Amino acid sequence: MIISIMEATIIIRTRPFVINSKIPSQELFDYLFTGVMKEDYVICTNNDSFQRKLSKLITQNKSVKGLQHLLKGVSENDSFIVVKHIIRDSFILAKLINKVRALNGEEIIESHKELAYQNIYACYSFGNCSNSIRSIGEKDKAQRVCRFCGKDAKSTTFREKAHAISEALGNKQWICCEECDPCNKLFSETIEIDIVNYLLPYLVTFGITGKKGKRSINGKNLKIISSENKSNNEVPLKLMFKFDNTVKIPNKLCKNGILNMPSLDFSNIQYIPQNVYKCFVKYTLSLIDHSLLNRFSNAICWIKESLTKRDLPYIYECDCEETLQHPTMDIFVNKNGDSDYPFCFSIFRVVNKAFIYIIPFCGDYTTFSALDVAKSYISNCGILRELNMSSVSAEPIPAVQFMFHVPKR
């Protein structure tokens, strides 16, 4: 149980809930909550001495009576913890809950996700890039230096608007001021093509518009077009079949409410796995604070180099319940220099997908599993899948399997 008070947070061992109460003064607070002092909290005991002091306070100020009523659920001589400020960090609260349970001889909740990964979160500072409009980096064009090639405004140009995350993925908010025109052109003609092809089925199905508005999937025998007219988060899709004389069309296209048709061929839509990884990393480096860029010089060289076989860490992917119209990014940077964890990793959400990946070539990442963080951080997610993005070959996307349900009229 967690009791949030005006001046403090009290943690006891029964089920969690929050109740507002008020301690009239700091002096009365210090008088009531005496016990074993720790770093920033006090370990108290619900014994006779505590109850006598509480009863005395109630005679002086009836606003304390609610606290006495609440503590009736605490067994005699149970220990509890009092922190002299309001705690809003769920990880700290989870740690203190287990501390109280241990003090009272109860089993520690190992399954508590905040506790299981508290060391990881203690090592990282956290930044979130969501829906608010923001320009990253130097606003004055004359003072800009490209974060991907190192050239300044005298050596290159910054005329074009460089999206920190590809506009094709629905990003209209985040602009990187420190990406020069040649680098912007290079990325748009190489790695960004691969990530769009990789995510194309989801972008079309959920109606995510790019620079040119509505988009389509052009397979060998089927074209799927998403409509801009959305109703209740449902996006109508228009299907245009392209069959030649060699394809045998079934006599009955609709059977038991399911459209019966020849296999659909999307083998012409290809992507290079390593370029998808490069694009994920490029997004992180477009959004991260400029002061940290010197730690990523090797990663930047890798993003721009020609395809070379690399031993890269796995990316983890999962499906999310919520569908986003605009992508979001969470960036974690190692603040303690702990070599057991990578210097930086990111969680990128786009449409109904979440991807977690390490920024490679900026420290040792062989001892760390991104899955550990993914399990504790991505909520409401399905099964995490490992994606090996080390391949440099142009592999066709596996044929997308569609099953069209035709409603009965």
Residue pairs with C-beta under 8 A, 6 or more apart in sequence:
1 11
1 12
1 13
1 14
1 15
1 16
1 17
1 73
2 9
2 10
2 11
2 16
2 17
2 18
2 93
2 97
3 9
3 10
3 11
3 12
3 18
3 19
3 21
3 67
3 70
4 18
4 19
4 20
4 86
5 20
5 21
5 22
5 23
5 67
5 86
6 20
6 21
6 22
6 23
7 22
7 23
7 26
7 29
7 84
7 85
8 23
8 29
8 33
8 82
8 83
8 84
8 85
8 86
9 82
9 83
9 85
9 86
9 87
9 93
10 80
10 81
10 82
10 83
11 80
11 81
11 82
11 83
11 93
11 96
11 97
11 99
11 100
12 71
12 73
12 74
12 78
12 80
12 100
13 74
13 78
13 80
13 97
13 100
13 101
13 104
13 106
14 73
14 74
16 97
19 66
19 70
21 63
21 64
21 66
21 67
21 70
22 63
22 64
23 29
23 32
23 64
23 67
24 61
24 63
24 64
28 57
28 60
28 61
28 64
29 84
31 53
31 57
32 50
32 53
32 54
32 57
33 42
33 44
33 82
34 42
34 44
35 42
35 43
35 44
35 45
35 82
36 42
36 43
40 83
40 84
40 85
41 81
41 82
41 83
41 84
41 96
42 81
42 82
42 83
42 84
43 79
43 80
43 81
43 103
44 50
44 79
44 80
44 81
44 82
45 77
45 78
45 79
45 80
46 71
46 74
46 75
46 76
46 77
46 78
46 79
46 80
47 76
47 77
54 64
54 67
54 68
54 71
55 68
57 64
58 64
58 65
58 68
74 80
78 104
79 100
79 103
79 104
80 100
81 96
81 99
81 100
81 103
83 96
87 93
87 96
90 114
91 114
91 115
91 118
91 121
93 114
94 109
94 112
94 114
94 115
94 118
95 114
95 115
95 118
97 109
97 112
98 108
98 109
98 112
98 115
101 107
101 108
101 109
102 108
108 115
109 115
110 116
113 375
113 376
114 121
114 376
116 376
117 372
117 373
117 375
117 376
117 377
120 341
120 372
120 373
120 376
121 376
122 336
123 334
123 335
123 336
123 338
123 341
124 332
124 333
124 334
124 335
124 341
125 332
125 333
125 335
126 330
126 331
126 332
127 287
127 288
127 289
127 330
127 331
127 333
128 328
128 329
128 330
128 331
129 164
129 174
129 287
129 328
129 329
129 330
129 331
130 326
130 328
131 173
131 326
131 328
132 173
133 173
133 174
134 173
134 174
134 175
135 175
135 176
135 177
136 164
136 174
136 175
136 176
136 177
136 178
136 286
136 287
137 144
137 147
137 176
137 177
137 178
137 290
138 144
138 145
138 177
138 178
138 290
139 177
141 153
141 158
142 153
143 153
144 152
144 153
144 158
144 177
144 178
144 180
145 151
145 152
145 153
145 178
146 152
146 156
146 158
146 178
146 179
146 180
146 183
147 176
147 178
147 179
147 285
147 286
147 290
147 293
147 300
148 179
148 180
148 183
148 282
148 285
148 300
148 303
148 304
149 156
149 180
149 182
149 183
149 304
151 180
156 180
156 181
156 182
157 180
157 181
157 182
158 177
158 179
158 180
158 181
159 181
160 181
160 184
161 175
162 175
162 176
162 177
162 179
162 183
162 184
162 286
163 171
163 174
163 175
163 176
164 171
164 174
164 175
164 176
164 179
164 283
164 286
164 287
165 171
165 174
165 283
165 286
165 287
165 327
165 329
166 192
166 195
166 196
166 279
166 283
167 210
167 211
168 192
168 196
168 203
168 210
168 211
168 215
169 195
169 196
169 199
169 203
169 208
169 210
169 327
169 350
169 351
170 203
170 208
170 209
170 210
170 324
170 325
170 326
170 327
170 350
170 351
171 326
171 327
172 326
173 326
174 286
174 287
176 286
176 287
178 290
179 286
183 304
186 304
187 279
187 282
190 275
191 275
191 276
191 278
191 279
191 282
191 303
192 279
193 271
193 275
194 271
194 272
194 275
194 276
194 279
195 271
195 275
195 276
195 279
195 280
196 203
196 210
197 269
197 270
197 271
197 397
198 271
198 276
198 397
199 350
199 351
199 353
200 215
200 217
200 269
200 397
201 217
201 397
201 400
202 208
202 350
202 351
202 352
202 353
203 210
203 215
203 351
204 215
204 216
204 217
204 224
204 225
204 226
204 237
205 226
205 235
205 237
206 226
206 235
206 323
206 351
206 352
207 214
207 226
207 227
207 228
207 230
207 235
208 215
208 325
208 351
209 215
209 228
213 228
214 225
214 226
214 227
214 228
215 225
215 226
216 223
216 224
216 225
216 226
217 223
217 224
217 266
217 269
217 400
218 268
218 269
219 264
219 265
219 266
219 268
219 269
219 400
220 242
220 265
220 266
220 267
220 268
221 241
221 242
221 243
221 247
221 262
221 264
221 265
222 239
222 240
222 241
222 242
222 264
222 265
222 266
223 239
223 240
223 242
224 237
224 238
224 239
224 240
225 237
225 238
225 240
226 235
226 236
226 237
226 238
227 235
227 236
227 237
227 238
229 236
233 323
239 404
241 261
243 249
243 262
247 262
248 262
249 261
249 262
250 260
250 261
250 262
252 260
253 259
253 260
253 261
254 260
254 406
257 405
257 406
257 407
257 408
258 403
258 404
258 405
258 406
259 403
259 404
259 405
259 406
263 399
264 399
264 400
264 401
264 402
265 399
266 397
266 399
266 400
267 396
267 397
267 399
268 396
269 396
269 397
270 394
270 395
270 396
270 397
271 394
271 395
271 397
272 307
272 391
272 392
272 393
272 394
272 395
273 387
273 388
273 389
273 390
273 391
273 392
273 395
274 307
274 310
274 312
274 389
274 390
274 391
274 392
275 307
276 389
277 312
277 315
277 357
277 389
278 302
278 303
280 315
280 346
280 348
280 355
280 357
281 299
281 302
281 303
281 357
281 359
281 360
282 303
283 329
283 346
283 348
284 329
284 331
284 344
284 346
284 348
284 359
285 293
285 296
285 299
285 300
285 303
285 359
287 329
287 331
288 296
288 331
288 333
288 344
292 333
292 344
293 300
295 343
295 344
295 362
295 363
296 344
296 359
296 361
296 362
298 361
298 362
299 359
299 360
299 361
299 362
301 361
302 310
302 360
302 361
307 392
308 392
309 390
309 392
310 360
310 390
310 392
311 390
312 360
312 389
312 390
313 357
313 358
313 360
313 365
313 366
313 370
314 370
314 386
314 387
314 388
314 389
315 355
315 356
315 357
315 370
315 386
315 387
315 389
316 355
316 356
316 357
316 370
316 371
316 374
316 384
316 385
316 386
316 387
317 353
317 354
317 355
317 384
317 385
317 387
318 353
318 354
318 374
318 378
318 381
318 382
318 383
318 384
318 385
319 352
319 353
319 354
319 381
319 382
320 349
320 352
320 353
320 354
320 378
320 380
320 381
320 382
321 352
321 380
321 381
322 352
322 380
323 351
323 352
324 349
324 350
324 351
324 352
327 348
327 349
327 350
328 348
328 349
329 346
329 347
329 348
329 349
330 346
330 347
330 348
330 377
331 344
331 346
332 344
332 345
332 346
332 347
332 373
333 343
333 344
334 341
334 342
334 343
334 344
334 363
339 363
339 364
339 367
340 367
340 368
341 367
341 368
342 358
342 359
342 362
342 363
342 364
342 365
342 368
343 359
343 362
343 363
344 358
344 359
344 362
345 356
345 357
345 358
345 359
345 370
345 373
346 356
346 357
346 359
347 354
347 355
347 356
347 373
347 374
347 377
347 378
348 354
348 355
348 356
348 357
349 355
354 374
354 378
354 381
355 387
356 370
356 371
356 373
356 374
356 377
356 378
357 370
358 365
358 368
358 370
371 384
371 386
374 381
374 384
375 384
378 384
